[in-house]
């Protein structure tokens, strides 16, 4: 019953939202409701059903090539990743990335986020070389978009280091971990 009431609430938000404000209002509201739902009973399956319905309604109202739609697909991928539905997660991440490339361009932070998540997915299933490839693509984009001093850049460096660590290439892993640490210390104002 709660799922139906949440779905109806989301439908009205989507249907009556103000043009131009739809993107922010819809995605943020959907995200908050899903997070609240997950905090109460950790029902990922229920959250996926709600997210799918929300995404379908949003698509019917606004069309497929929209950043909010891509974000919804990405979030469904995240939930599938959390419940180890890796094949489904990969499909959602790749679809979200294809739309993000069309909407934002191939060299956007949104695409870097998708690449990083696909890398993480490959890392979890032990495909370290493939994971590293995706992480490096994300790193290249993040360097061009935000620069080398951002936390997202440091996180991606850390992920590449983890790939080398998993393959027992400690010298390479240490190089990436140290670069990530330096960026984070600089952001926090820590001097050694």
N, C-alpha and C positions, 0 to 999 in steps of 0.2 A: 504494500500500500504506500509506503514511504517513497519507493521508486517512482510510482505513478504521480504522486504529488510533486516530486522534484522535477519530473519530466514536464508536467503541465506548467510549472513555474518557469522552466527554461524556455518552453515554447512561447509563453507570453512575453518574456524578455526579448526573445528573438523577433517575434512578430511586431511588437510595438516599439522597438528601439528606434532611436532617431537616426536618420541617414547620416553617414559620416562619423557617427559615434558607435556604430554597430560593432566594429572590430574590437575596440577596447572593452565596451560594456559586456558583450557576449562572452568573450574568452575569459576575462577576469571573473565574471560571475560563475561561469561553468567550472572554472578551476577551483574557486572557493567552495562551491557546493560539493564537488567531487572530493576535495580534501576533507571537508567536514564529514562526508559520508564514510570515507575510509578511516577517519579517526574513531568513529563510533563502533564499527564492526569489522573493519578490514576486509570487507566484501569486494574483492577486486572484480569478480565476475559481475556483480551488480553495477559497479562503477563503469565497467566497460560497456555494459548495455546502455547506461545513461549517456555515456560519452558518444557512443555510436548514434543514438537517437538525436542527440544535440547536433552532431556533425551533419546528419542527413537533413535535418530541418534547416540548418544554416546554409547548406549547399543549395537547397531548393529556393531559399530566399535570396541569396547573394551570388550564386554562381560558384564554380569550382576553383577558379584561379584567383585566390584571395589569401592574404597572409594569415587571416584568422582561421580559415579552413585548414591551411597547412599546419598551423599551430595545434589545432584540434587533432589532426592525424598524428602529429608528432607525440602529443600527450597520450593518445591511445597506444602508440608504439612503446612509450615509457611504461605504461601499465602492463602491457604484454611482456616487456623485458623483465619487470619486477616479479612476474609470476612464472618466469622461465618459459614463456611461449616465444622462443627465439625466432622461429620462422615467421610468425605473425608480426613480431616486433620489427624484423628486417623489412617486411613488406610495407608497413606503415612508415618507417623511417625513410625508405627510399621514395615512396610516393610523396611524402612531405617534402623531401629534398627536391624532387622534380618540380613541384609547384613553387617552392621557394626560389629555385633557379629562374623560373619563368617570371615570377613577380618581382624578386629583389635583385636578380642577377646572380651569376655563378660565384662571384667574389663577395658574398655578404656574410655577416655574422650568423644569420639564420642558417645558411648553407654549412658554415663551419660547425655549428651546433649539431646539425644532422650528421655530418661526416664524423664528428667526434663520437656520437652515439653509435653509429654503425661500427666504428672502431672498437668501442667498448663491448659491443655485442660479440664481435669476433674475438676479442680478448677473453671474454668469459668462457667461450667454447674452445679455447686453446689454439686459435688461429692467430698466433702472435705476429707473423710476418704481414698478414693481411690487415690486422689491426693497426700495425705500425704505418702501413701505407695510408690508411684513412686518417690516422692521427697527424701524419706529416702534411697531408692535404689541408686539414683543418688548421694546422699551425701556420702554413704559408698564407692562408686567407686571413687569419687573425693578425698576423704580423702586418699585412698590408692595410687592413681595416682599422685596427685599434693600436697597433704598435706593440713593441716587445715588453712594455711595462704593465700590462693588464693581467688581472687574475686568470682570465680565460686562457691567455697565452701560457701562463705558468702551469695551469692545470693540464693543458695539452702536452707540455714538456714532461710533466710528471707521468702522464700516461705512456708516452714513448719510453721513458725510463723504465716503467713497469714491464713493458714488453721485453726490453733487453734483460731485465732482472729475471723474468720468467724463463728466458733462454740461457741463463747462467752466463751472461756477458756483463759481468759486474762493472768493468771499467767504463763501458758505454753507458750503462744504467746510471752510474755515479755522475757522469758528465751531465746528463739530463736532469737528474735530481738536484744537483748543485745549482744549475741554471734556474730551475723553478724556485728553489729556496732563496736565491739571491733576489729574484723579482719580488717574492713575498716579503722578505726582510726589508727591502727598499720601500715597499708600500706601507709597512708598519712602522717605518722609521727606526729600525733596529740596525745598529752598526757594530761590526766585529773588529 
